[in-house]
């Protein structure tokens, strides 16, 4: 699912509740909700993240960094 956001996002939070079938994305800076994906997951999940492309000749200006919650 492609999301169109109005404000620039520096950090996106991802919350997974496998048993409830929820995958929630939120702005990690202000904790505002972005999108909830609801589905009963049939098995093992594998993560795939893509920041899309910036407007700098089709290349991403900043790298995608994945951090864990401390």
N, C-alpha and C positions, 0 to 999 in steps of 0.2 A: 504494500500500500504506500503510495507516494503522499507525503504530507507537505502542504504548503503553509509555512509559518510566516507571520508578519514581521516579527523581530528576529534579529540575528541571535543564533543560539551558540553559546560557548561550550555548554555542558548539557548533555542529554542523559537523563537517568532512565534506567530500564529495570522494571520490577516484574518478576515472573512468579506467579502462583500456579504451579503445574497442576496441582490437584483440583483447583477451581477453574482451570482453563483460562487464565487471565495473563495477558502480556501487556503491561502498561508502560508508556513512554511519557516522560515529563521533563520540564525545564529544571535542571538540577540547581540552577542559580536561585530561582525564586519558588521552586517546588510547584509551579503551575502545570496543570494537566495538558498533555498534547494529544494523546490518542490511546484508546484501549482496544486491544484485539481480543476477542472472545472466541474460544474454540476448545473443544475437547481434544487434547493431544493424544494421538493413537500410539505413540512410542517415544523413542529417544529424540531429543531436539538438538540441533546443531545451530550455532549462531553464525550469522552472516550480516555484516554491517557495511553500508556504503553511504558516504556523506554526499553522494551525488557529485556534480561538477560545479565549480565556481564559474565566474564570468571571465576568468583569466585565460583566454584561448583554450578553453575546455580542460584545463588542468586544475587540480586542487591546490590552492595556495598554502594551506596549512595541513599537516598530516593528521590523520585520525588517531587519537590516543584513547585507549581503553583503560580505565582505572577501576579499582575495586573499592567498595565502601570500607572505610576503616573504622 
